[in-house]
Amino acid sequence: MQDYVFSATQILVMDNISEIKQSIRRLMVENLMLQLSPEEIGDAQPLFGPASVGLDSVDALQLVVALDKAYGLKIGDPEAAKQILQNVNSIAEAVLRHQATGKS
């Protein structure tokens, strides 16, 4: 068995990531009126397409607005939106990057 040693900073970042992902799932359920609980949305589950949460283009626009209001994350470029809005993990990465650099 391998021992892992984490610094306080790494633990804070991991906690922060978990909190952000949970917050994103709640934001999606509340703003998009999903018939799911936040816990039913997987971090890597696609938001659009087959085997997805079932979002459509209107949901995408609402999600972009909600992310801007909640995190100040501005997604103006359709290609960037396609990359960022893939799943909870990709949104959380964009939020963390924005918080760290002030850019999407």
Secondary structure, DSSP 8 states (H G I E B T S, - for coil): -------HHHHHHHHHHHHHHHHHHHHHHHHHT-SS-GGGS-TTS-SSSTTS----HHHHHHHHHHHHHHH------HHHHHHHTTSHHHHHHHHHHHHHHS--
